[in-house]
Amino acid sequence: MKISKQLIKYVLTAGVLLAVLSACGAKETMQDTAMGEASRIMNKGVTAPPVSINDLNGNEVRLADFKGQKVYVKYWASWCSICLAGLEDLNTLAGQDNGFHVITIVTPNYKGEKSTKDFTEWFTRQPYHNITVLLDEDGVWAKKFGLRGYPSSFYIGSDGILVKSSPGHASNDIITETFKGIT
């Protein structure tokens, strides 16, 4: 099979163009602070979705409420045995001062999770009093986070950048260690 010089030239040009465009996309950007001033983004990643959902008591919680602070977001499900096995450790982590906030999110009526009413009734009987649970009805925000399975961890820097996401269970030591590299 003979490949023409024109085809080789086209493939090389397209490769160079893709490399240049990729480098442009990795460029640091600017973002407004809570006071309206511009500040440099300190972490590499993408801006975290602007989550605005209710907790178990019906209070609205927005990710923007934590501006200037690091946030660990854990998506989990009441039917997930791995998630349930990690709740005691997560409760301990949420009760400590580690320099980041711990928020958990469940998705009523999405991917097999109970309804909001049933989940809330079930969870209020659990012994986990340090855990903040937010209710992502129908997985609206889960889709924006790109959630693929339970449990999943999302690490957000003080600049609102989603620095890392990882599926599966993460121990408290791993979570704490990960945040040491995030500003």
C-alpha positions as a printed Julia matrix, in Angstrom:
183×3 Matrix{Float64}:
   0.0    0.0    0.0
   1.45   3.31  -1.08
   0.72   6.44   1.0
   0.83   9.72  -0.83
   3.04  12.58   0.35
  -0.07  14.8    0.41
  -1.77  12.47   2.94
   1.33  12.37   5.16
   1.58  16.16   5.05
  -2.14  16.45   5.98
  -1.82  14.04   8.95
   1.28  15.84  10.28
  -0.36  19.25   9.94
  -3.47  18.03  11.77
  -1.29  16.57  14.56
   0.61  19.84  15.01
  -2.65  21.79  15.01
  -4.16  19.5   17.68
  -1.04  19.86  19.84
  -1.19  23.66  19.61
  -4.91  23.76  20.43
  -4.41  21.41  23.39
  -1.69  23.64  24.79
  -3.97  26.67  24.46
  -6.7   24.88  26.41
  -4.31  24.21  29.31
  -3.55  27.91  29.75
  -4.33  29.33  33.2
  -7.42  31.52  33.37
  -8.81  34.24  35.62
 -11.81  33.93  37.9
 -13.71  36.44  40.03
 -13.41  36.23  43.81
 -16.34  36.72  46.15
 -15.5   40.44  46.38
 -15.5   40.9   42.61
 -11.73  41.23  42.24
  -9.78  39.05  39.81
  -7.43  36.43  41.19
  -5.23  33.81  39.56
  -6.44  30.25  39.55
  -3.97  28.31  41.64
  -4.92  24.73  40.77
  -4.94  22.85  37.48
  -8.28  21.45  36.45
 -11.69  22.69  35.44
 -14.12  24.92  37.3
 -16.37  22.83  39.52
 -20.06  22.81  38.6
 -22.0   25.6   40.39
 -23.88  23.17  42.63
 -26.98  24.53  44.34
 -29.05  21.83  46.06
 -30.88  21.19  49.32
 -29.72  19.31  52.38
 -31.88  16.85  54.33
 -33.62  19.73  56.14
 -34.53  21.57  52.92
 -31.83  24.24  53.33
 -30.17  25.34  50.09
 -26.41  24.71  49.97
 -24.34  26.17  47.17
 -20.77  25.3   46.33
 -20.22  29.07  46.04
 -20.89  29.28  49.8
 -17.45  27.67  50.26
 -15.56  30.1   48.02
 -11.98  30.46  49.25
 -12.14  27.05  50.98
 -11.26  23.53  49.89
 -14.14  21.07  49.57
 -14.25  17.29  49.4
 -17.41  16.05  47.68
 -18.37  12.39  48.0
 -21.18  10.96  45.88
 -22.61   7.79  47.39
 -25.77   5.66  47.45
 -27.72   3.96  50.23
 -27.74   0.66  48.3
 -23.96   0.65  47.73
 -22.2   -1.7   50.17
 -18.81  -0.04  49.59
 -20.38   3.36  50.32
 -22.04   2.14  53.5
 -18.83   0.48  54.71
 -17.04   3.85  54.42
 -19.64   6.03  56.17
 -18.16   5.65  59.67
 -14.74   6.81  58.43
 -16.36   9.63  56.46
 -18.28  10.68  59.58
 -14.97  10.81  61.48
 -13.31  12.83  58.71
 -16.23  15.28  58.56
 -15.91  15.87  62.32
 -12.21  16.81  62.11
 -10.56  20.09  61.19
  -8.42  19.11  58.21
  -8.46  22.38  56.31
 -11.27  21.28  53.96
 -15.03  20.78  54.16
 -16.64  17.39  53.65
 -19.93  17.27  51.74
 -21.73  14.15  50.64
 -24.31  13.96  47.89
 -26.9   11.3   47.15
 -29.14  11.21  44.1
 -32.77  10.45  44.98
 -34.69   8.82  42.13
 -31.49   8.34  40.09
 -29.43   5.19  39.46
 -31.47   3.12  41.9
 -31.48   5.51  44.87
 -34.55   5.78  47.08
 -36.95   8.71  46.87
 -36.06  11.85  48.85
 -38.64  10.99  51.51
 -37.5    7.38  51.89
 -33.8    8.28  51.89
 -34.27  11.05  54.48
 -36.27   8.74  56.77
 -33.6    6.04  56.44
 -30.62   8.36  56.95
 -32.04  10.13  60.01
 -31.96   6.74  61.78
 -28.21   6.37  61.07
 -25.52   7.35  63.63
 -23.61   9.71  61.28
 -24.12  13.18  62.75
 -21.05  14.92  61.26
 -21.92  14.18  57.65
 -23.61  16.85  55.54
 -25.88  15.13  53.03
 -27.16  17.01  49.99
 -29.95  15.69  47.79
 -29.22  15.85  44.06
 -32.75  15.16  42.78
 -32.7   12.97  39.67
 -28.89  13.29  39.41
 -28.95  16.75  37.82
 -25.55  17.72  39.28
 -24.18  14.17  39.08
 -24.4   14.46  35.32
 -22.5   17.77  35.39
 -19.78  16.21  37.58
 -19.57  13.3   35.15
 -20.47  10.75  37.84
 -20.05   7.22  36.56
 -20.45   5.14  39.7
 -20.69   5.02  43.47
 -18.79   5.94  45.52
 -16.93   8.76  43.76
 -14.7   11.49  45.17
 -14.28  15.05  43.92
 -11.54  17.37  45.23
 -12.18  21.1   44.83
  -9.53  23.72  45.55
 -10.08  27.02  47.34
 -10.25  28.66  43.92
 -13.29  26.58  42.88
 -11.28  24.35  40.57
 -12.18  20.67  40.4
  -8.66  19.36  40.73
  -9.26  15.63  40.89
 -12.03  13.09  40.69
 -11.73   9.42  41.41
 -14.16   6.53  41.47
 -14.23   4.03  44.31
 -13.54   4.23  48.01
 -10.89   6.64  49.29
  -9.6    6.27  52.85
  -9.36   9.28  55.14
  -5.56   9.16  54.84
  -5.74   9.3   51.04
  -8.29  12.14  51.1
  -6.21  14.16  53.58
  -2.98  13.48  51.68
  -4.57  14.49  48.37
  -5.62  17.86  49.81
  -2.04  18.59  50.88
  -1.23  19.08  47.19
  -4.26  21.3   46.53
  -4.38  25.02  47.3
